[in-house]
Amino acid sequence: MKKQINPSKTTLLHHIQAFSAGERKFENIYESLVRMILGDTKQIKKTFVNGKSLYDYEVLRQGKRHIIGMYEEINSFVSFIKDAAEGGSSKEMAFVLIGEPGNGKTFFVDYLGALYRDFIALPENSRYSFRFKNLDKLGGYGKITTMESQTYEDPMILAMNIFDETSLNIDLLEKWKLQSEQIEKIYKNYRPLGADSYFILNQIKEYIQDDISQLDEFVEIYKVPISESRGTLTGKYAAKDKITSSAVDLLGDESITRLLHISDSSNPYRFDLRRGALARVAGGGIHFADEIFKNKRDLVQIYLGVIQNRTIEMEGYKWPLDTLIVATSNNAEFGRFLEEKEQAPIVDRCRLVYMSHNTNYLLQEKLTRYSIGSQQKTTLTGQKLHIDPNLNAAISVSFILSRMPHHEKLNPVEMMKLSAGEVAGEKSIQTLNEVINELNTDPDITKRFGQKGLGHRNLGRAIQMLLERSETQEGQCMYAGDVFEAIEKVIIDYVQDPNDRNKYLEDLKLARKLHRKNIMTAIFNAYMNEPDAIEKDVLNYVNMIIGIDAKNLGSDKIWTYKDPQAGKLISIKIDETFINSVEERMGLKTYEQKQSYRTTIAKIYGQKMIQDRNYTFMDNNDLVKAVTDVRLKSDIAGAGSLVGALSNRTNEDNQRLYNRMIDTMINKLHYCNTCAQKTIEYFCTQDDAN
């Protein structure tokens, strides 16, 4: 049985009364987005990125596949829409993200579109438009009896344009019980009706002889559909080649079908705007122009007109738009576009944001998890495929190092550590800030910080190559040691510039060295039969150097302190032999060098514990390696002896040690039998040791 619609809820008067009561909204696209992102101040946080204080918006970090990083770009976007919502110059501009392929530009826009659709789907945020009905009573429309506003104009736009005189419209709104401050508010978003809506409204007024009480017979209010596939509310236009692309794709065209029914050739309704991508998002929507500068020049000129005038124009007829235009472009296309000097006007109408790759390896691990996939992986024969616990870190570090530029003030590893907010020896975040500021003044965009490097598509290819290896399939494990060969193949096959290729291969060698340090830590933990053995020893060293100068330290060298993580009193015996051994491993020979280092560690401890009580110093590679080496030496007479014991398992004791470590790795450290054996085998070689 067909559901009956309550006529009263589809009238213009009901809509205005619902608006007056606060049940419905009338706002432009920018106001909606500002409310969506900034509406809940509790979801606005402060964060530090490369030494700069920035805002972070929790609403953009929701869902299984949310936006990761992009702090500066997001801050630019929020500032842009806020300025536009307040009537600033941004209202007449497009927001354009420019950067290398595979750095997340399209993902950002798609996520924003999905979030906006969910926001508008909430009943209190629904958008409404109107349709004209009973057109057969007017005559001249053939079998066309209803006509929707082609640009999804808000009913308030109709209400503000019923009469040509503004004063008469205001009088009508007051008669319909709108408050003067509400009328003033809606007139801030005033725009004229589109050509066809205006034309038909005039015909209706002539027919009813300006008796507005009869308007309900011809006007019906309805909720704007939200459809990603139909391109309503959020739509995308991807650049096509010069032959298949046409202005029709954006603006629409004259409809042969309508011409067969409409008798008046001057009726603007003969144009079918919904054939174009712009009209479908014109009622408070987001238009995504993917690779905007790849379009042929006449389409770029159309975009210029739409951005500047916010109207669709066809043969002199105009349809005003309420649309946010977000575009993307890669560096190469944008560079080619700029070479054509006559195209400068559109660049002036764009807020250009140069989007860098993610340079924080901790955030990259989350992005890598996206690429690896959340579902259980299987082999070609349907067996469960295990993922080496070191795989994510190995991939993430390799790709982040490729994005670190060469600079005399900082080496790539120091840059990577500082970008993640970690310790990099004596180097400070201020040094990184200086380097970034210096690089970002270069007119060549590709030489700026984070602009060049291996992107997410290359990361996906590396994982594909790892999966297709026979070793992966037969061993039923994605072993971390094999991924470096896959990344190397991606660099050789897909990076065209020889200078970039050589740089990335050198960066990969660095990543291999860091991977070996991680393996040393894992092996030590396995040997100690404890997942956090090395972490505890690193913290013991830190606590010892803090306690060694404590006033309450007795002759027994026992220091009692309150653990900030557990909140309990803990006693520790200060072992000066252990402290000195660790410091000598780091090349600290003199008393002054040791005291200076201890002061630095104590200062880091004080700063980090304020921000994160669970900070463990495991990001300090030199300290971790030194502690690992000392413990290996003191516990098992050096790493060499452990290598010998694990390599030569002809005697019972060595076999027992090997079996116990394999058991610990599988049951406590999340390895499988394949990657546990391969990791021990790798530890026993000299690969990547230097």
KOLLONU-78671 format. One record per residue (C-alpha): residue number from 1; residue in three letters; x, y, z. Coordinates in steps of 0.05 Angstrom, whole numbers, plus 5000, padded with zeros to 4 digits. Layout:
REM residues N
NUM:Ala:X:Y:Z
...
REM end
This chain:
REM residues 690
1:Met:5000:5000:5000
2:Lys:5028:5069:4981
3:Lys:5047:5112:5040
4:Gln:5004:5174:5047
5:Ile:5043:5240:5051
6:Asn:5016:5292:5100
7:Pro:5003:5352:5054
8:Ser:5016:5402:5109
9:Lys:5088:5380:5115
10:Thr:5103:5391:5042
11:Thr:5079:5464:5040
12:Leu:5124:5525:5039
13:Leu:5088:5553:5100
14:His:5103:5490:5140
15:His:5176:5493:5121
16:Ile:5182:5566:5143
17:Gln:5147:5551:5209
18:Ala:5193:5491:5221
19:Phe:5252:5538:5208
20:Ser:5223:5589:5256
21:Ala:5216:5535:5310
22:Gly:5289:5513:5300
23:Glu:5270:5445:5270
24:Arg:5300:5460:5202
25:Lys:5363:5497:5180
26:Phe:5378:5548:5127
27:Glu:5452:5557:5118
28:Asn:5503:5557:5062
29:Ile:5553:5500:5050
30:Tyr:5608:5536:5089
31:Glu:5564:5547:5150
32:Ser:5544:5473:5149
33:Leu:5617:5450:5145
34:Val:5638:5497:5201
35:Arg:5582:5471:5245
36:Met:5602:5399:5227
37:Ile:5676:5408:5244
38:Leu:5675:5462:5298
39:Gly:5606:5451:5327
40:Asp:5631:5411:5387
41:Thr:5690:5448:5419
42:Lys:5706:5386:5460
43:Gln:5728:5352:5395
44:Ile:5779:5406:5380
45:Lys:5848:5389:5408
46:Lys:5917:5420:5405
47:Thr:5976:5382:5377
48:Phe:6049:5395:5362
49:Val:6074:5380:5292
50:Asn:6148:5391:5276
51:Gly:6153:5440:5333
52:Lys:6091:5480:5313
53:Ser:6026:5483:5353
54:Leu:5966:5465:5310
55:Tyr:5893:5447:5321
56:Asp:5867:5377:5310
57:Tyr:5794:5361:5297
58:Glu:5769:5295:5324
59:Val:5709:5295:5277
60:Leu:5758:5280:5220
61:Arg:5789:5222:5258
62:Gln:5728:5177:5264
63:Gly:5713:5110:5231
64:Lys:5755:5050:5211
65:Arg:5791:5087:5154
66:His:5796:5159:5178
67:Ile:5845:5214:5159
68:Ile:5914:5204:5190
69:Gly:5962:5263:5196
70:Met:5952:5320:5146
71:Tyr:5951:5369:5205
72:Glu:5973:5431:5167
73:Glu:5928:5417:5107
74:Ile:5868:5406:5152
75:Asn:5883:5471:5190
76:Ser:5886:5508:5123
77:Phe:5820:5477:5101
78:Val:5784:5494:5166
79:Ser:5810:5565:5164
80:Phe:5787:5570:5091
81:Ile:5715:5547:5104
82:Lys:5710:5590:5167
83:Asp:5732:5652:5129
84:Ala:5681:5635:5074
85:Ala:5626:5625:5125
86:Glu:5640:5694:5153
87:Gly:5635:5726:5084
88:Gly:5710:5730:5071
89:Ser:5747:5725:5004
90:Ser:5748:5649:5009
91:Lys:5675:5649:4990
92:Glu:5695:5665:4918
93:Met:5753:5615:4914
94:Ala:5765:5540:4905
95:Phe:5807:5499:4953
96:Val:5861:5462:4915
97:Leu:5908:5408:4942
98:Ile:5972:5401:4902
99:Gly:6023:5346:4914
100:Glu:6055:5282:4889
101:Pro:6011:5223:4869
102:Gly:5994:5176:4925
103:Asn:6000:5224:4984
104:Gly:5927:5223:5005
105:Lys:5896:5282:4969
106:Thr:5837:5243:4940
107:Phe:5828:5204:5004
108:Phe:5821:5270:5042
109:Val:5766:5296:4995
110:Asp:5729:5229:4993
111:Tyr:5730:5224:5068
112:Leu:5705:5296:5075
113:Gly:5648:5280:5026
114:Ala:5627:5217:5064
115:Leu:5629:5254:5130
116:Tyr:5586:5311:5102
117:Arg:5535:5262:5074
118:Asp:5529:5229:5142
119:Phe:5522:5298:5174
120:Ile:5466:5320:5127
121:Ala:5431:5253:5136
122:Leu:5417:5271:5208
123:Pro:5343:5294:5212
124:Glu:5361:5361:5243
125:Asn:5410:5376:5187
126:Ser:5368:5354:5127
127:Arg:5369:5398:5066
128:Tyr:5304:5414:5029
129:Ser:5285:5438:4960
130:Phe:5221:5449:4922
131:Arg:5186:5424:4860
132:Phe:5132:5457:4818
133:Lys:5071:5412:4807
134:Asn:5006:5414:4766
135:Leu:5043:5447:4708
136:Asp:4989:5419:4662
137:Lys:4942:5473:4690
138:Leu:4989:5527:4665
139:Gly:4992:5499:4595
140:Gly:5051:5496:4548
141:Tyr:5087:5438:4583
142:Gly:5057:5379:4546
143:Lys:5062:5316:4588
144:Ile:5110:5349:4638
145:Thr:5069:5358:4701
146:Thr:5124:5369:4753
147:Met:5190:5404:4753
148:Glu:5243:5400:4808
149:Ser:5289:5458:4822
150:Gln:5348:5435:4780
151:Thr:5399:5464:4828
152:Tyr:5364:5440:4891
153:Glu:5348:5511:4913
154:Asp:5327:5518:4986
155:Pro:5253:5535:4998
156:Met:5278:5597:5034
157:Ile:5308:5622:4968
158:Leu:5239:5613:4938
159:Ala:5207:5650:4996
160:Met:5255:5709:4988
161:Asn:5239:5714:4913
162:Ile:5163:5706:4910
163:Phe:5156:5781:4895
164:Asp:5205:5823:4856
165:Glu:5204:5876:4911
166:Thr:5245:5856:4973
167:Ser:5199:5895:5019
168:Leu:5139:5853:4997
169:Asn:5177:5788:5010
170:Ile:5196:5812:5080
171:Asp:5124:5831:5094
172:Leu:5103:5761:5073
173:Leu:5155:5728:5117
174:Glu:5132:5770:5176
175:Lys:5061:5750:5162
176:Trp:5084:5677:5164
177:Lys:5110:5690:5235
178:Leu:5185:5697:5223
179:Gln:5221:5742:5273
180:Ser:5257:5804:5247
181:Glu:5325:5775:5269
182:Gln:5310:5710:5232
183:Ile:5292:5749:5170
184:Glu:5356:5789:5176
185:Lys:5395:5724:5183
186:Ile:5366:5689:5123
187:Tyr:5377:5750:5079
188:Lys:5451:5744:5091
189:Asn:5447:5682:5047
190:Tyr:5401:5713:4996
191:Arg:5410:5695:4923
192:Pro:5362:5701:4864
193:Leu:5325:5641:4837
194:Gly:5353:5602:4779
195:Ala:5327:5622:4710
196:Asp:5277:5565:4702
197:Ser:5250:5570:4773
198:Tyr:5240:5645:4764
199:Phe:5206:5634:4696
200:Ile:5156:5582:4722
201:Leu:5143:5620:4787
202:Asn:5122:5681:4746
203:Gln:5075:5637:4704
204:Ile:5044:5610:4768
205:Lys:5035:5680:4797
206:Glu:5000:5701:4733
207:Tyr:4955:5641:4737
208:Ile:4935:5652:4811
209:Gln:4934:5727:4801
210:Asp:4985:5738:4857
211:Asp:4940:5703:4908
212:Ile:4996:5671:4948
213:Ser:4946:5629:4988
214:Gln:4939:5586:4925
215:Leu:5014:5575:4918
216:Asp:5010:5508:4954
217:Glu:4972:5480:4895
218:Phe:5035:5489:4852
219:Val:5093:5484:4902
220:Glu:5115:5423:4941
221:Ile:5174:5419:4989
222:Tyr:5216:5355:4991
223:Lys:5280:5330:5023
224:Val:5342:5333:4979
225:Pro:5366:5262:4965
226:Ile:5435:5242:4990
227:Ser:5468:5196:4940
228:Glu:5542:5185:4927
229:Ser:5528:5145:4864
230:Arg:5481:5197:4834
231:Gly:5528:5254:4853
232:Thr:5476:5292:4893
233:Leu:5502:5334:4951
234:Thr:5573:5309:4939
235:Gly:5597:5298:4868
236:Lys:5662:5285:4832
237:Tyr:5687:5303:4763
238:Ala:5751:5268:4743
239:Ala:5791:5298:4686
240:Lys:5782:5261:4620
241:Asp:5820:5263:4555
242:Lys:5808:5320:4506
243:Ile:5762:5281:4460
244:Thr:5712:5252:4510
245:Ser:5709:5312:4558
246:Ser:5656:5365:4546
247:Ala:5625:5425:4579
248:Val:5561:5384:4582
249:Asp:5594:5341:4636
250:Leu:5596:5402:4682
251:Leu:5540:5447:4661
252:Gly:5487:5404:4627
253:Asp:5457:5416:4558
254:Glu:5393:5430:4520
255:Ser:5345:5371:4528
256:Ile:5313:5345:4464
257:Thr:5260:5309:4506
258:Arg:5239:5373:4540
259:Leu:5237:5412:4475
260:Leu:5185:5362:4449
261:His:5138:5382:4507
262:Ile:5154:5456:4521
263:Ser:5118:5502:4473
264:Asp:5155:5567:4493
265:Ser:5225:5564:4464
266:Ser:5247:5619:4512
267:Asn:5232:5576:4573
268:Pro:5299:5562:4608
269:Tyr:5273:5495:4632
270:Arg:5291:5468:4563
271:Phe:5362:5462:4590
272:Asp:5375:5398:4630
273:Leu:5425:5421:4682
274:Arg:5424:5355:4720
275:Arg:5464:5324:4663
276:Gly:5522:5364:4689
277:Ala:5559:5350:4754
278:Leu:5553:5421:4782
279:Ala:5477:5427:4786
280:Arg:5471:5364:4828
281:Val:5514:5395:4883
282:Ala:5488:5466:4876
283:Gly:5443:5464:4936
284:Gly:5495:5466:4991
285:Gly:5540:5410:4965
286:Ile:5614:5395:4953
287:His:5641:5389:4882
288:Phe:5707:5350:4876
289:Ala:5747:5368:4814
290:Asp:5798:5311:4810
291:Glu:5863:5331:4774
292:Ile:5831:5398:4755
293:Phe:5891:5422:4714
294:Lys:5890:5360:4670
295:Asn:5825:5384:4639
296:Lys:5827:5417:4571
297:Arg:5830:5492:4573
298:Asp:5757:5507:4557
299:Leu:5735:5465:4618
300:Val:5786:5501:4662
301:Gln:5755:5567:4638
302:Ile:5686:5541:4657
303:Tyr:5713:5526:4727
304:Leu:5741:5597:4730
305:Gly:5672:5625:4716
306:Val:5638:5579:4766
307:Ile:5689:5593:4820
308:Gln:5688:5668:4809
309:Asn:5614:5680:4798
310:Arg:5584:5619:4833
311:Thr:5534:5611:4776
312:Ile:5520:5562:4719
313:Glu:5511:5603:4655
314:Met:5477:5576:4592
315:Glu:5461:5623:4534
316:Gly:5455:5682:4580
317:Tyr:5411:5647:4632
318:Lys:5439:5640:4702
319:Trp:5431:5591:4759
320:Pro:5465:5612:4824
321:Leu:5504:5558:4863
322:Asp:5517:5544:4936
323:Thr:5576:5498:4927
324:Leu:5645:5486:4957
325:Ile:5694:5469:4901
326:Val:5752:5425:4924
327:Ala:5804:5405:4873
328:Thr:5868:5365:4869
329:Ser:5928:5365:4823
330:Asn:5995:5332:4821
331:Asn:6058:5375:4820
332:Ala:6076:5358:4747
333:Glu:6008:5378:4718
334:Phe:6006:5441:4759
335:Gly:6076:5460:4736
336:Arg:6056:5451:4664
337:Phe:5993:5492:4675
338:Leu:6033:5550:4705
339:Glu:6078:5552:4645
340:Glu:6018:5577:4605
341:Lys:6018:5648:4630
342:Glu:5949:5664:4604
343:Gln:5919:5614:4653
344:Ala:5940:5656:4714
345:Pro:5869:5682:4730
346:Ile:5845:5614:4755
347:Val:5905:5606:4800
348:Asp:5887:5674:4831
349:Arg:5818:5645:4846
350:Cys:5846:5584:4883
351:Arg:5871:5574:4953
352:Leu:5931:5531:4937
353:Val:5955:5482:4991
354:Tyr:6018:5443:4976
355:Met:6005:5376:5007
356:Ser:6066:5338:5030
357:His:6074:5264:5044
358:Asn:6064:5240:5115
359:Thr:6132:5247:5150
360:Asn:6115:5217:5218
361:Tyr:6134:5144:5219
362:Leu:6088:5129:5278
363:Leu:6028:5155:5238
364:Gln:6055:5119:5177
365:Glu:6047:5053:5215
366:Lys:5972:5067:5217
367:Leu:5971:5083:5143
368:Thr:6011:5020:5128
369:Arg:5959:4981:5168
370:Tyr:5907:5008:5118
371:Ser:5949:4981:5060
372:Ile:5962:4913:5092
373:Gly:5888:4906:5105
374:Ser:5845:4891:5165
375:Gln:5817:4825:5142
376:Gln:5850:4758:5155
377:Lys:5898:4745:5098
378:Thr:5904:4676:5067
379:Thr:5952:4640:5020
380:Leu:5932:4620:4950
381:Thr:5913:4551:4978
382:Gly:5868:4582:5031
383:Gln:5915:4574:5091
384:Lys:5919:4630:5143
385:Leu:5975:4679:5126
386:His:6013:4706:5186
387:Ile:6041:4777:5188
388:Asp:6111:4786:5219
389:Pro:6106:4834:5278
390:Asn:6165:4873:5249
391:Leu:6134:4880:5180
392:Asn:6095:4945:5192
393:Ala:6155:4981:5223
394:Ala:6201:4957:5167
395:Ile:6155:4984:5113
396:Ser:6138:5048:5149
397:Val:6210:5067:5164
398:Ser:6231:5052:5093
399:Phe:6178:5097:5063
400:Ile:6187:5154:5113
401:Leu:6263:5155:5102
402:Ser:6250:5163:5027
403:Arg:6212:5227:5043
404:Met:6268:5258:5085
405:Pro:6309:5308:5044
406:His:6385:5310:5050
407:His:6410:5368:5092
408:Glu:6475:5386:5127
409:Lys:6441:5402:5194
410:Leu:6405:5335:5202
411:Asn:6413:5266:5174
412:Pro:6351:5227:5150
413:Val:6345:5185:5214
414:Glu:6348:5247:5258
415:Met:6295:5281:5215
416:Met:6251:5220:5219
417:Lys:6257:5216:5295
418:Leu:6244:5290:5306
419:Ser:6185:5290:5259
420:Ala:6153:5236:5302
421:Gly:6166:5277:5365
422:Glu:6221:5231:5388
423:Val:6292:5239:5413
424:Ala:6349:5247:5362
425:Gly:6412:5251:5404
426:Glu:6432:5323:5417
427:Lys:6391:5350:5359
428:Ser:6328:5388:5379
429:Ile:6260:5401:5347
430:Gln:6282:5473:5335
431:Thr:6335:5448:5287
432:Leu:6282:5409:5248
433:Asn:6239:5472:5247
434:Glu:6297:5512:5219
435:Val:6309:5460:5165
436:Ile:6235:5457:5146
437:Asn:6229:5533:5142
438:Glu:6292:5537:5099
439:Leu:6268:5482:5051
440:Asn:6198:5511:5046
441:Thr:6223:5577:5018
442:Asp:6247:5541:4954
443:Pro:6206:5562:4893
444:Asp:6212:5490:4868
445:Ile:6155:5456:4905
446:Thr:6186:5387:4898
447:Lys:6246:5408:4940
448:Arg:6204:5428:5000
449:Phe:6201:5384:5062
450:Gly:6162:5320:5052
451:Gln:6142:5337:4980
452:Lys:6183:5281:4948
453:Gly:6185:5208:4966
454:Leu:6152:5141:4957
455:Gly:6076:5147:4962
456:His:6020:5102:4985
457:Arg:6011:5070:4917
458:Asn:6083:5047:4917
459:Leu:6072:5021:4987
460:Gly:6013:4980:4961
461:Arg:6055:4953:4904
462:Ala:6110:4931:4953
463:Ile:6059:4892:4994
464:Gln:6032:4860:4931
465:Met:6102:4838:4911
466:Leu:6114:4810:4980
467:Leu:6049:4771:4976
468:Glu:6065:4741:4908
469:Arg:6133:4714:4931
470:Ser:6136:4638:4934
471:Glu:6171:4643:5003
472:Thr:6111:4682:5030
473:Gln:6061:4632:5003
474:Glu:6099:4569:5023
475:Gly:6120:4595:5091
476:Gln:6049:4622:5103
477:Cys:6080:4686:5131
478:Met:6093:4758:5107
479:Tyr:6164:4759:5134
480:Ala:6192:4829:5146
481:Gly:6262:4813:5119
482:Asp:6233:4799:5050
483:Val:6197:4866:5043
484:Phe:6262:4904:5030
485:Glu:6272:4865:4965
486:Ala:6200:4882:4945
487:Ile:6211:4956:4960
488:Glu:6276:4955:4921
489:Lys:6240:4925:4861
490:Val:6186:4980:4866
491:Ile:6240:5034:4867
492:Ile:6276:5004:4806
493:Asp:6212:4991:4766
494:Tyr:6169:5052:4783
495:Val:6216:5111:4799
496:Gln:6236:5142:4733
497:Asp:6283:5197:4755
498:Pro:6354:5167:4765
499:Asn:6372:5216:4820
500:Asp:6309:5200:4859
501:Arg:6320:5125:4848
502:Asn:6391:5128:4875
503:Lys:6369:5168:4936
504:Tyr:6312:5120:4952
505:Leu:6360:5060:4947
506:Glu:6408:5093:4996
507:Asp:6349:5108:5043
508:Leu:6330:5034:5039
509:Lys:6399:5015:5064
510:Leu:6388:5060:5125
511:Ala:6320:5026:5136
512:Arg:6354:4958:5135
513:Lys:6403:4980:5189
514:Leu:6346:5005:5234
515:His:6310:4940:5221
516:Arg:6371:4901:5246
517:Lys:6370:4942:5311
518:Asn:6297:4924:5321
519:Ile:6314:4851:5311
520:Met:6370:4855:5363
521:Thr:6319:4880:5413
522:Ala:6269:4825:5395
523:Ile:6323:4771:5401
524:Phe:6344:4798:5469
525:Asn:6272:4797:5493
526:Ala:6264:4726:5467
527:Tyr:6328:4705:5503
528:Met:6304:4737:5568
529:Asn:6237:4702:5559
530:Glu:6202:4768:5570
531:Pro:6167:4814:5518
532:Asp:6190:4879:5551
533:Ala:6259:4857:5577
534:Ile:6300:4910:5540
535:Glu:6248:4964:5555
536:Lys:6255:4951:5630
537:Asp:6331:4953:5626
538:Val:6329:5019:5588
539:Leu:6283:5049:5641
540:Asn:6328:5020:5695
541:Tyr:6387:5058:5666
542:Val:6346:5122:5663
543:Asn:6322:5114:5735
544:Met:6393:5097:5759
545:Ile:6424:5160:5730
546:Ile:6369:5202:5761
547:Gly:6376:5168:5828
548:Ile:6452:5167:5831
549:Asp:6453:5240:5854
550:Ala:6392:5234:5899
551:Lys:6400:5261:5970
552:Asn:6365:5202:6002
553:Leu:6412:5151:5970
554:Gly:6443:5108:6024
555:Ser:6509:5071:6026
556:Asp:6474:5008:6001
557:Lys:6460:5047:5936
558:Ile:6385:5031:5942
559:Trp:6341:5088:5915
560:Thr:6267:5090:5927
561:Tyr:6223:5131:5880
562:Lys:6150:5137:5859
563:Asp:6139:5105:5791
564:Pro:6098:5156:5749
565:Gln:6068:5099:5707
566:Ala:6045:5053:5764
567:Gly:6039:5107:5817
568:Lys:6074:5061:5867
569:Leu:6138:5066:5908
570:Ile:6194:5026:5876
571:Ser:6264:5011:5901
572:Ile:6322:5003:5854
573:Lys:6396:4986:5867
574:Ile:6441:5033:5829
575:Asp:6492:4993:5790
576:Glu:6548:5040:5770
577:Thr:6583:4986:5730
578:Phe:6521:4977:5687
579:Ile:6513:5054:5679
580:Asn:6586:5062:5658
581:Ser:6583:5002:5611
582:Val:6522:5031:5575
583:Glu:6555:5100:5568
584:Glu:6620:5071:5543
585:Arg:6581:5033:5490
586:Met:6556:5101:5466
587:Gly:6627:5128:5462
588:Leu:6622:5170:5525
589:Lys:6692:5164:5556
590:Thr:6704:5225:5600
591:Tyr:6668:5246:5663
592:Glu:6644:5310:5630
593:Gln:6614:5273:5570
594:Lys:6577:5225:5616
595:Gln:6550:5281:5660
596:Ser:6527:5320:5599
597:Tyr:6491:5259:5571
598:Arg:6458:5244:5638
599:Thr:6434:5316:5643
600:Thr:6403:5310:5573
601:Ile:6368:5245:5592
602:Ala:6341:5275:5657
603:Lys:6315:5335:5619
604:Ile:6280:5291:5567
605:Tyr:6251:5250:5624
606:Gly:6222:5312:5656
607:Gln:6192:5338:5590
608:Lys:6164:5272:5565
609:Met:6132:5250:5630
610:Ile:6089:5313:5630
611:Gln:6062:5295:5561
612:Asp:6061:5219:5567
613:Arg:6068:5180:5631
614:Asn:6079:5116:5592
615:Tyr:6141:5142:5556
616:Thr:6195:5088:5554
617:Phe:6256:5118:5518
618:Met:6251:5062:5466
619:Asp:6254:5114:5411
620:Asn:6326:5131:5432
621:Asn:6361:5082:5385
622:Asp:6432:5094:5411
623:Leu:6411:5082:5483
624:Val:6370:5020:5466
625:Lys:6428:4991:5426
626:Ala:6478:5006:5481
627:Val:6435:4974:5535
628:Thr:6422:4913:5490
629:Asp:6496:4904:5476
630:Val:6514:4909:5550
631:Arg:6461:4860:5571
632:Leu:6480:4811:5516
633:Lys:6552:4816:5538
634:Ser:6539:4808:5613
635:Asp:6486:4754:5607
636:Ile:6513:4710:5552
637:Ala:6584:4733:5540
638:Gly:6566:4776:5480
639:Ala:6523:4774:5419
640:Gly:6575:4732:5384
641:Ser:6566:4676:5434
642:Leu:6491:4677:5424
643:Val:6501:4676:5349
644:Gly:6547:4616:5358
645:Ala:6498:4580:5403
646:Leu:6439:4592:5357
647:Ser:6478:4574:5294
648:Asn:6511:4511:5320
649:Arg:6456:4469:5350
650:Thr:6494:4403:5350
651:Asn:6497:4400:5425
652:Glu:6436:4393:5470
653:Asp:6444:4459:5508
654:Asn:6445:4500:5445
655:Gln:6384:4464:5417
656:Arg:6347:4474:5482
657:Leu:6363:4549:5481
658:Tyr:6339:4554:5408
659:Asn:6274:4517:5423
660:Arg:6260:4560:5484
661:Met:6271:4625:5444
662:Ile:6227:4600:5387
663:Asp:6173:4583:5439
664:Thr:6179:4653:5471
665:Met:6175:4687:5403
666:Ile:6113:4648:5383
667:Asn:6075:4651:5449
668:Lys:6096:4719:5476
669:Leu:6122:4761:5419
670:His:6069:4746:5365
671:Tyr:6115:4710:5316
672:Cys:6096:4648:5277
673:Asn:6143:4589:5268
674:Thr:6166:4614:5199
675:Cys:6183:4686:5218
676:Ala:6212:4665:5286
677:Gln:6261:4618:5251
678:Lys:6277:4668:5196
679:Thr:6288:4724:5247
680:Ile:6338:4682:5287
681:Glu:6372:4661:5222
682:Tyr:6377:4735:5202
683:Phe:6406:4752:5271
684:Cys:6459:4699:5261
685:Thr:6483:4730:5195
686:Gln:6521:4795:5185
687:Asp:6469:4823:5137
688:Asp:6457:4898:5146
689:Ala:6504:4899:5206
690:Asn:6545:4957:5178
REM end
